Amino acid sequence: MSAEAAPSRTSRRADLSGPAYQAFLVLRMTFTVAPILFGLDKFINLLVDWPDYLAPWINDLVPGTADQAMYAVGVVEIVAGMVVALVPRFGGLLVAAWLAGIIVNLLTIPGFYDIALRDFGLLVAAVALARLAVRYAPARGA
């Protein structure tokens, strides 16, 4: 039996009170709620002026204004949060890939390196969510 095989019904029930399952729940909730809230904020700029976080070279590549680009980013983030809620095995990897793109963007803007480093930590946590989901939210039929 492989290390990623679905646990038996009895061992799975015992796992529900364990720290790994609790970590899975915290990560799943965080990566569901945070992307949705940040995505919604792209439309109102309550937390920050989001277009300031778009690297000029990316702004030159995408059609429209930086504001319009952030609306698209907001939609992607809302969808990513919903995918985490529904399919955390895939959603965690989706969020990790999205964060990798954000990190590349931030590393090309002087003065945003601290935020890029924070986002790297979030990327690692999103990967951890995807790995924990292998056990606690297995694919249907597994």
Sequence and secondary structure as in RCSB ss.txt:
>XXXX:A:sequence
MSAEAAPSRTSRRADLSGPAYQAFLVLRMTFTVAPILFGLDKFINLLVDWPDYLAPWINDLVPGTADQAMYAVGV
VEIVAGMVVALVPRFGGLLVAAWLAGIIVNLLTIPGFYDIALRDFGLLVAAVALARLAVRYAPARGA
>XXXX:A:secstr
  TTS   HHHHHHHTTSHHHHHHHHHHHHHHHHHHHHHHHTTT SSS GGGGS HHHHHHSSS HHHHHHHHHH
HHHHHHHHHHH HHHHHHHHHHHHHHHHHHHHTSTT HHHHHHHHHHHHHHHHHHHHHHHHS  TT 
